[in-house]
Amino acid sequence: MRFLCFGGSFNPIHNGHLVCARATAEALGYDRVILIPAAHPPHKVAGAEFAEPEHRLEMCRLATTLEPQLFEVDDIELHRPPPSYTIDTVRQLRQVRNWKEVHWLIGADMLMYLPKWRDPEALLRETQFVVMRRPGTEIAWSALPPAYSQLRRHVAETPLLDISSTDIRRRVATGKSVEYLVPPGVAGYVREHGLYRAG
Ligand code: ATP
């Protein structure tokens, strides 16, 4: 079995995440995609629009019920005190769960930010990153340290879907529908729990 980890704040998970992760798995031959919601992404500021980890985890679970043969959810980062650093998760998977390799999916916007993640050199050595393109972000290889060039071979051909959690939160806050942007179960959960509403 080939596993592809997919970390994120998933605040909330949306169809951009799911469709692009599935396309990556199909293109690069992964059997399962493991969604790993972060306890508190170090690059995001906590605030009213940041849903509690329990909510974000449950929305990931709801999203995966539509394709359980491909997707699963792992709450590994929610058992550690925040912030969640990917290097800690990668080491936990290798040392505690005895994974031989860790393959980790990121969007192009995150790739450009990767040098600022905790312990980037070690992270690059110990992790096989797989990159998906994302509308609005040109991958500027020359702006990245030379060691990142190896990732050129690991850019997956995925659809370009201009969907973001930020836009979804804004839509909810202004009373707009988020149907078709998130799985139906997630839209229902956001409504039922009054997430992302203004005020
Ligand atoms: P926000 O708008 O709150 O910043 P987001 O939509 O970027 O959220 P995250 O949960 O932060 O969602 O993203 C998790 C991972 O998925 C990141 O690596 C991000 O680059 C990637 N990603 C998110 N949306 C897309 C998309 N539409 N296409 C490709 N990659 C995406």
Residues whose N, C-alpha, C, O or C-beta is under 5 A from the ligand:
A	BS01	ATP	G7 G8 S9 F10 N11 G16 H17 C20 L105 I106 G107 A108 D109 M110 M132 R133 R134 L161 D162 I163 S164 S165 T166
